[in-house]
Amino acid sequence: MTSNPTIDTMLAHRSIRKFKPGSIPDTDIQTAMIAGQAAATSSAVQPYCIIHITDSTKRQQIADLSGPQQKVHDCGAFFVICADLRKHMLIFESAGKEYNTSLEAFLIGTIDASLFAQNFTLALEALNYGTCYIGGIRNDLPQLSKILNLPDGVLPLYGLCAGVPDESPSHRPRFAADAMLFKDTYPTDEETNAGIEQYNEVYKQYLVSRGAKPSTWSAAIEKKFGYATRQGLAAFYESKGAKLD
């Protein structure tokens, strides 16, 4: 496999959940921000924003509703990644026109926000910080919106912890590349199941190497998606102006 400094940084990614004390300098955050904005954006609409949570009380409130996950409060910097349709709404309001969108606008917002976030994260890791995405902020989006006083059109998607790592976890294995990269069409179910079984063995050995109870990736997926979670998400996003049909 071809290697260069950028690829090496990408391959070194680990989710960091323990951080050393101390904040991230604003200059580094600004650098990561500009790098994040260099990501692709659909027709330059730039429908995202990032909220840097510096208030300790707000950080603790978000940490509590996210799990609790105390690292949200204790990490060097915590951010909330949002799809941001607010700017577009204001343009239509100023023009005296109706802002009338569909699911496509919501998808563009979530896609562009995620493209930005991955660039932002990669830049922070290139600056030797560790990161961890926090989906737990979606446990109570109405409460999060109150904490952050979010207007219509600002749609929180996930959080991001960053800071100086205080751990060096092993790499969680991924599927083999040829089980994820296909040519021209999707593989047969037999081929897909074979890839799953192969990965189940790799995943089981990974757990054993960490001193955890041996289990499979299939079992983890059954546990995670065996019931519906966070069922109020659509209602919340629609209440903030998103169209999901």
PyMOL commands that set and color helices and strands:
alter all, ss='L'
color gray80, all
select helices_A, chain A and resi 5-11+26-37+42-44+56-65+71-74+86-95+103-126+135-148+177-179+189-209+217-224+233-239
alter helices_A, ss='H'
color red, helices_A
select strands_A, chain A and resi 48-53+77-84+130-134+154-163
alter strands_A, ss='S'
color yellow, strands_A
deselect
rebuild
show_as cartoon
